[in-house]
Amino acid sequence: MNTTHPNFLILRTDQMRADHAGHAGNPAIHTPCLDALAAEGVSLSRAYVNCPLRMPGRATLFTGLTPRGHRVRTNAIPLDPSFPTVPGAMFSEEYQVDMLTRYIEVLEARPYVVGQHVWNLCDFKTSQGAVRMGGMNFKGVFTRDRRPKLSAHRLRELWRDQDE
């Protein structure tokens, strides 16, 4: 099993021409955050879509299927939740463990943070995806029937080492 997971950010703007960013060579536009992201990552200079509408385009991006395949042919048609999506894969237990581990590493690097608390111990009945409950991913470290998930085992490893 591959234990390393890539870090990636998909930034998809809406109603913005490609040349309306500083890193794209437009001197009249100031986009320092976009420019920094482009300098450290990959910025695609050409993009082709099979459907120029928002919802079908997003459904294609997240499923890898064309509008004919995912059946979102125009705006206001929701994607069938039974289709596997990239966000769904990103929130597998393995990705949850990596996210939690990185989060704790960031906290430990801050001298003003004292202690750690996982307030969301059990899964809520939430949809599979990047945004859940008030805009954050609040999946728990235990299942709804109180069985430990991989994240619970990882927390035990991390916190057990701190007691020694």
C-alpha positions in Angstrom: 0.0 0.0 0.0 1.3 3.4 -0.9 1.5 5.5 2.3 2.3 8.8 0.7 -0.5 10.9 -0.6 0.0 13.9 -2.9 -0.8 17.4 -1.8 -2.8 19.2 -4.5 -5.0 22.2 -4.8 -7.5 22.6 -7.6 -8.3 26.2 -8.1 -11.1 26.7 -10.6 -12.2 30.3 -11.0 -15.6 31.2 -12.4 -16.1 33.8 -15.2 -12.4 34.8 -15.3 -10.4 35.0 -18.5 -7.1 33.2 -18.5 -5.2 36.5 -19.0 -6.8 38.2 -16.0 -4.0 37.2 -13.6 -0.6 38.7 -13.0 1.3 35.5 -13.6 -0.4 35.2 -17.0 1.4 38.3 -18.1 -1.2 41.0 -17.6 0.6 44.0 -16.0 -2.7 45.8 -15.2 -4.0 43.0 -13.0 -2.6 42.4 -9.5 -3.2 38.9 -8.2 -0.3 38.2 -5.7 -1.8 35.1 -4.1 -2.6 33.5 -7.5 0.9 34.5 -8.7 2.6 32.9 -5.7 0.6 29.7 -6.2 1.4 29.6 -9.9 5.1 30.2 -9.2 5.3 27.2 -6.7 3.0 24.9 -8.6 1.6 24.3 -12.1 -0.5 26.8 -14.0 -2.2 25.5 -17.1 -2.1 27.9 -20.0 -4.7 26.1 -22.1 -8.0 24.6 -21.0 -10.6 22.9 -23.0 -14.1 22.0 -21.8 -16.7 19.7 -23.2 -19.4 21.9 -21.7 -19.0 25.6 -20.8 -21.6 25.6 -18.1 -20.6 25.6 -14.4 -22.4 22.5 -13.0 -21.6 20.1 -15.9 -18.0 21.3 -15.9 -17.6 20.7 -12.2 -19.3 17.3 -12.5 -16.9 16.4 -15.3 -13.9 17.6 -13.3 -14.8 15.6 -10.2 -16.0 12.4 -11.9 -13.8 12.2 -15.0 -17.0 11.6 -17.1 -18.5 13.6 -19.8 -21.9 15.2 -19.3 -23.4 12.3 -21.3 -21.8 9.9 -18.7 -22.7 11.8 -15.5 -26.0 13.2 -16.9 -25.5 16.7 -15.6 -26.1 18.4 -19.0 -27.1 21.9 -17.8 -27.0 23.9 -14.6 -29.5 23.0 -11.8 -29.2 19.3 -12.5 -27.5 17.8 -9.4 -24.9 15.1 -9.7 -26.1 11.6 -8.8 -24.4 10.9 -5.4 -23.8 7.3 -6.4 -21.0 8.4 -8.8 -17.5 8.1 -7.3 -15.8 11.5 -7.2 -12.3 12.9 -6.6 -13.4 14.6 -3.3 -14.9 11.3 -2.2 -11.5 9.5 -2.7 -9.7 12.4 -1.0 -11.7 11.8 2.1 -10.9 8.1 2.5 -9.6 7.0 5.9 -6.1 7.1 4.6 -6.4 10.7 3.5 -8.1 11.5 6.8 -5.1 10.1 8.7 -2.6 12.2 6.6 -4.7 15.3 7.1 -4.9 14.8 10.8 -1.2 14.1 11.1 -0.2 17.2 9.1 -2.6 19.3 11.1 -1.0 18.2 14.4 2.5 18.8 13.0 1.4 22.4 12.2 0.0 22.9 15.7 3.1 21.5 17.3 5.3 23.9 15.4 3.4 26.9 16.9 4.8 27.9 20.3 1.6 29.6 21.2 -0.5 26.4 20.9 -0.6 24.4 24.1 -2.3 21.0 24.0 -4.5 19.4 21.4 -8.2 18.5 21.4 -10.2 16.5 18.9 -13.7 17.7 19.6 -15.3 15.7 16.8 -14.9 12.2 18.0 -17.7 10.4 16.1 -18.9 10.7 12.5 -21.9 12.8 11.9 -24.3 11.8 9.1 -22.7 13.9 6.5 -22.3 13.7 2.7 -19.1 12.5 1.1 -17.2 15.5 -0.1 -14.9 18.3 0.8 -17.5 20.5 2.5 -19.5 19.1 5.4 -21.2 20.7 8.4 -20.7 24.5 8.2 -18.0 24.5 5.6 -15.4 22.2 7.3 -14.7 18.5 7.0 -15.9 17.1 10.4 -15.5 13.4 10.0 -14.8 11.8 13.3 -12.1 9.5 14.5 -14.6 6.9 15.6 -17.5 5.4 13.5 -21.0 6.2 14.5 -21.2 2.8 16.3 -18.0 3.8 18.3 -15.4 1.7 16.5 -12.0 3.3 16.1 -11.0 4.4 12.7 -7.5 4.7 11.3 -7.3 8.3 12.6 -8.0 7.1 16.2 -5.1 4.7 16.0 -2.8 7.4 14.6 -3.8 9.8 17.4 -2.9 7.1 19.9 0.5 6.7 18.3 1.2 10.4 18.2 -0.1 11.1 21.8 1.5 8.0 23.3 4.9 9.2 22.2 4.3 12.6 24.0 3.9 11.0 27.4 7.3 9.4 27.4 
